[in-house]
Amino acid sequence: MVIPAYFFLILGSLFCFLGGLGLLRMPDAYNRLQAGTKAVTLGALAIILGIGLLQPGWWPKLLVLAMFIMITNPVGSSTLARAFYRAGLKPWQKTASTEKES
């Protein structure tokens, strides 16, 4: 079970890295929120699965942690997106001037 555990640990680390990269590269708050939430949630769950395969005695605690992540991350991101929208933050739109710059 060591090889699948390390596979999930590496996969989770990769998703967390890509989520962090998305936070830096995305053009507006809505896209950054999407990148941070989706990728990091999947990365955290993969890391939890990898840890569970390495330490089978930790499964009850890891399942509680995974459920907490799966409930709070989507609720938190939708709450932040709604707050952005209500505050008047406009989503980024590709315009003719931004097409010429690229």
N, C-alpha and C positions, 0 to 999 in steps of 0.2 A: 504493500500500500504506500510505500515511500515515493515511488515514481509518480503515481497520480496526484499525491499530495503536493509534491513540488511543482507539478504542472499547474495545479490550481493556484498555488501561491504565486507563481510567475505570471499566470494569466491575470490574476487579480491585481498584481502590482502594475502590470501593463495598462489595465483599464484605469487604475487610479492615476497613473502618469498621464494618460491621454485625457482624462478629465481635467487634470491640472493644466495641461497644455491648452485645452479648449477654453479654460477660463482666461488665459492670456491672449488667445488668438481670435476669439469671437468678437464681432463688431458692436454688440449692444448687450444690455443687461439681460434681456429675455433669452438670447442665445447662450450667454454665459451660464445662466441658471440651468438651462437644458443640459449643457455639456457637463456641468458640475454635478447635477443630480443623477442623471441616468448612468453616466460612466462610473462615477464613484460608488453608486449603489451596487452596480454589478460587480465592480472590483472588490468592494468590501465583502459581498456575499461569496465570491470566489475565494477570497483569503480565508474567510470563516470555514468554508468547506475544506480547504487545504489543511487548516489547523485541526479540524475535526478528524481528518484522516490520519494525521500524525499523532493526535492525542485523543483516542476514542473515549476516554473517561470524561472529557470536557463537553460531550454532546449536549447535555441538558442546558448548560449555560450558554453554549454557542447558539442553540436554537432560540433561546429567549433573546439573545442579542440580534440574531438575524430577523426575528419578528419585529423587534423594535426598529431596526433600520428600515425594513420594508413598509412599516406604517408611518414613521415620522418623516422620511425623506420626501415622498410624494406630497404629503400634506404641507410640509414646510415650503417646498418649492412652489406649490400652487398658491399658498398664502402670500409668499413674496411677490409672485407674478401679479397677483391681484392688487397688492399694495403699490407696485410700480405703475400699474394701469390707472389706479385711482389717483395717484399723485401726478398723473399727466405725462408720464414718460412714454414717448412715442417709440414704436418698434423701428429698427433700422430698415430702410428701404434702399435698394440699389437704384441709383438714378443715372442719367446720362453722364453727369460729371464724374461719378465714381467709376463708371465703365471706362472712361478715357484715361483715368489715372492708372488703371491696372494694366 
